[in-house]
Amino acid sequence: MRVGLDTSVVLRLLTGEPEIQARRALSEVQEILHRGGALLISDLVISEVYFALQYHYGMPKAEALQILADFLNDSGVKAIGAAATVLALPGLATAKPGFVDRLIHAEYTRSTAQMMTFEKPAGRLPGTRVL
């Protein structure tokens, strides 16, 4: 069985809030892994969680990035996009372009030859054209 996790489930797993839902999410995830299932997470969900941790839970950017990296490394959940690779980059919390822009770039470079943007820092990424 392959199960993709939604933002709401991942947030409960990471924050433990609300407690009843967090326990339910953890129980379900553990059961799926115990049965040999695969837990998947998309870059879009990881992006939403990243912003939610900062804006709704008051978490600093560096801490949110570290929690996401640890989650992907330790939980048994597999990123189906480029998030695991991007989260492994050093200095990501202060990098320009930042985390989400790098995810967007990674997705585009897999499927097209070039990314077009007005964001000057993105011009540092290969295959990017700044207008």
C-alpha positions, 0 to 999 in steps of 0.5 A, spaced: 500 500 500 502 506 498 499 512 502 501 520 500 500 524 506 497 531 506 499 537 510 494 536 515 497 529 517 504 532 517 503 538 521 500 533 527 506 528 526 511 534 527 507 539 532 503 533 536 497 538 536 491 537 536 493 531 541 488 527 539 489 527 532 496 527 532 496 520 536 491 518 531 496 520 525 502 517 528 498 510 529 496 510 522 503 511 520 506 506 524 501 501 522 502 502 514 509 502 515 508 495 520 504 492 514 510 494 509 506 500 506 510 506 503 508 513 506 509 518 501 510 526 501 510 531 495 514 537 495 507 541 495 505 538 502 512 540 504 512 547 502 505 548 505 508 545 512 514 549 511 510 555 511 505 553 516 510 551 521 513 559 521 507 562 520 502 558 525 507 555 530 512 561 530 518 557 528 524 560 525 525 558 518 532 554 520 528 550 525 522 549 520 527 546 515 531 542 520 525 539 522 523 537 515 529 534 513 529 530 520 522 528 518 524 525 511 531 522 514 528 519 520 520 517 519 520 512 514 516 517 509 519 518 502 519 525 498 517 524 491 520 530 489 526 534 490 525 536 497 530 531 500 535 533 496 534 541 497 533 540 504 540 537 504 543 543 502 548 547 507 546 554 509 539 553 506 535 558 511 539 564 509 540 562 501 538 566 496 534 563 492 530 560 498 527 553 499 521 553 496 524 557 490 529 551 489 524 546 489 520 550 484 527 550 480 528 542 481 521 541 478 522 545 472 529 542 471 526 535 471 521 537 465 524 543 461 530 546 459 529 553 463 526 556 468 524 564 467 523 569 473 524 576 475 527 574 481 534 576 481 537 571 486 534 565 482 539 567 476 544 563 480 541 557 479 543 553 472 538 553 467 534 559 469 533 566 465 532 572 469 527 577 465 
